[in-house]
Amino acid sequence: IRFVPPNTPWPSPSPPPSSPSPPPLPSPPPTPCATRITSISLSSEGNLLCTYTAQYQVASTYVYELRNGERVTIDATGRGNLLTDNTVVSHHWVTEWDGQNVLEYETRFTDGCVASIRFVPPNTPWPSPSPPPSSPSPPPLPSPPPTPCATRITSISLSSEGNLLCTYTAQYQVASTYVYELRNGERVTIDATGRGNLLTDNTVVSHHWVTEWDGQNVLEYETRFTDGCVASIRFVPPN
């Protein structure tokens, strides 16, 4: 029998063959450039709000206004930072914008991708479809007929202070007023004035206008309006 010292290699049995490693999984395809921006809108504060699908490293951004079919640069900036999902384009960027034309917001990424999206203002028909035809508006209601001249003055009275108080249906622009005294069936002018202002509903004819009045005869107060109307009313003394 043989004795083999411990430091003498002894042939060991070969290990069993191992299974081959599985091939590596393929990397997911990169996000296409055009789909990196999903939407753009205008906030109530007047800012453009742009939505991205994720965070990306950006080299620069541009804002164009479409004028007569051409892109006109109205702002550009180098950002060079990670964009959040929602990126605000402040209103002061687009101060040259007239608020009517279509805007195009372009993002240039550091990996060479370029993506753009257009903002169409609500009052711009491009490229929105035509709205359905609306029902015809009803015809406007006819204006009420003007107040007849004769009914613009409703009453006249004598106040306790001795003034004539004349009541109108509304305020009117007046050219002049006249006070007549009826003497023996004829109108005798005892005062006249040009007013040229809006009459309040109640207009006082002061007593000193009619100092020639004897206090007995009937008075007639006539108003000539700037629209050509003439209205008059008579005051009959109580006695």
Order of alpha helices (4+ residues) and beta strands (2+ residues): beta-beta-beta-beta-beta-beta-beta-beta-beta-beta-beta-beta-beta-beta
